[in-house]
Amino acid sequence: ALNGQIEGTISDQAGAAVANAVITATNIETGTIRTAATDEKGVYRFPLLPLGTYRIVAEAANFKRFVREGVFLTTGQTATVDVSLQTGDVTEVVT
């Protein structure tokens, strides 16, 4: 396989799923951006991503923006990035 996958679950500080959160995966080397939304269980998935290093950003209403740098995909790998969003304004960032 010449690709990988990033998936995970978005929850709040109490552990409840955050539905309809917008997740963005940016390939640092190419600048390619993919966007997904969480389902009712807070789950998101980016299948068939080109290999490389990614930045993951999670945003949802009434929560601080979450950024994770340096998610590295190798051949056939599934990287799991689970996020616990903190209550606050989306203009605030948690890295």
Secondary structure in CASP SS format (residue, H / E / C, confidence):
PFRMAT SS
TARGET T0000
AUTHOR 0000-0000-0000
METHOD secondary structure of the structure
MODEL  1
A C 1.00
L C 1.00
N E 1.00
G E 1.00
Q E 1.00
I E 1.00
E E 1.00
G E 1.00
T E 1.00
I E 1.00
S E 1.00
D C 1.00
Q C 1.00
A C 1.00
G C 1.00
A C 1.00
A E 1.00
V C 1.00
A C 1.00
N C 1.00
A C 1.00
V E 1.00
I E 1.00
T E 1.00
A E 1.00
T E 1.00
N E 1.00
I C 1.00
E C 1.00
T C 1.00
G C 1.00
T C 1.00
I E 1.00
R E 1.00
T E 1.00
A E 1.00
A E 1.00
T C 1.00
D C 1.00
E C 1.00
K C 1.00
G C 1.00
V E 1.00
Y E 1.00
R E 1.00
F E 1.00
P E 1.00
L E 1.00
L E 1.00
P E 1.00
L C 1.00
G E 1.00
T E 1.00
Y E 1.00
R E 1.00
I E 1.00
V E 1.00
A E 1.00
E E 1.00
A C 1.00
A C 1.00
N C 1.00
F E 1.00
K C 1.00
R E 1.00
F E 1.00
V E 1.00
R E 1.00
E E 1.00
G E 1.00
V E 1.00
F E 1.00
L E 1.00
T C 1.00
T C 1.00
G C 1.00
Q C 1.00
T E 1.00
A E 1.00
T E 1.00
V C 1.00
D C 1.00
V E 1.00
S E 1.00
L C 1.00
Q C 1.00
T E 1.00
G C 1.00
D C 1.00
V C 1.00
T C 1.00
E C 1.00
V E 1.00
V E 1.00
T C 1.00
END
